[in-house]
Amino acid sequence: MATAKTKKNKLSLENAKQKLDSQLNQDIQVIAYPAGSYDQQTLQLVKKCNYN
């Protein structure tokens, strides 16, 4: 079961991708992790949001 934090992070990733895709008129497929910090859950969310 997804936690509130996971849902918030997924929504944030989806919104960021949608905004970038729209503003740049391209399908953004990559993401940069702040300070190179991520975990397995973050990787799963990124894939669900159509980043590579």
N, C-alpha and C positions, 0 to 999 in steps of 0.2 A: 504494500500500500504506500502510495506516494505521500510524503510529508508536505506540510505547507511550504517549507523552504524549497523543496524540490519543485513543487508547482510554480512557485514564484520565479525560480531560476529558469524553468522551461519557458514560461511566459516572457521573461526578459530576453532570452535568446531568440525566441520567435519574433518578438517585436523588433529587436535590433536587426535581424536578418531581413525582415519585411521592409523596414525603413531604408536600409542600405541598398537592397535590391531596387527599390523604387527610385531613390535619389540618384543612384549611379546608373540606372537603366541596364543592369546586368544581374546575373544570378551569382551572388557571392557564395563561394564554396569553402572558404577557409576562415579560420578564426584564430586570434592570438589570445593566449591565456595571460592574465595579469601576473607579472613577475614569474611567468613560467609555471605557475601553480595550478594544478588540477588533480582530480582523483578519478576513480573508475566511474562513479556516478556522473560526474561532469562529462566524461567521454560518451557515455550512453545518451545523455541529454542532447549533446551536440549532434550526434548521429540522427536522433529522432527529429531534430530541427533542420535536417537536410544540409548540414555542413559536412565536409569530408575530413 
